[in-house]
C-alpha cells in the first residue's frame, strides 16, 4: 500500500511539473506583431472623357489595373460597343452628355440647348442613355451656357434623380449653378477638381496629377478628368502604381458623390 502511495505521489508531481512547463511555454511563445493599419492619404477618382469615337486605346486600358470612371459620348459609332467593353474590364461607365457652350464649337448630335423645351430635353436624354446602355451617372460635355441655366439643369436633374443617377460637374464655367440646383432637388453630385490633359505633353500631365494628389491629401478626396488619349493613358499607367505605394486609393466617382 505504501508503494502505491509513493507511485501516486510521483505521478502527481510529474503532472504538476508538466503543467508548469506548459504554462511557461505559453507565456514565452513568440508574440504575433499586429500588422499596422494601412493609412489612406486620400481617395482619388480618375475620369476619362470622350469615349465613343473609336476603340483604339482598349489595349492600353487593359494595362491599367485600377478603378477608372469612363465617360462615353452618346450616338457615336462606337458608343455602345465601347461602353460594353469598358464595363467588362471593370470600369464604371457614365454618360458624357453634350450641352450647349458659349463658344462657337462643333456640337455633337443632340446637344441640349437653352432654347429647348422640357419634352425635347427629356427625349434627348432618353435617347442618349439608350445609345450607351447601363450607366451609373452623367457628366457634362462642354455646356458652359447650360450649366449656368437653373431651368434647364433642373429639367435634366429631375430626370437623373428619377433614374437614380448622379451628376458630375466638369466645371466648364465659373458661374455653374449645378451644385445648388442638385442640392435643392436632392440629386447626388460631385465636381471635377483638376483637368489632367489640357496640354497633351506627358510632363504636363504628370504635374497635373501631382496637383490632384495634393488636393486628395488636403481634402481627403479629389477627382481628376482626362481624355481618351494615348498620352494621358500612358502617364496614368505609369503614375497610378506610384501613387498607390504612397498611400493613395483609387475609387470610382460614384464613391465620392454627395
Order of alpha helices (4+ residues) and beta strands (2+ residues): alpha-beta-alpha-beta-alpha-beta-alpha-beta-alpha-beta-alpha-beta-beta-alpha-beta-alpha-beta
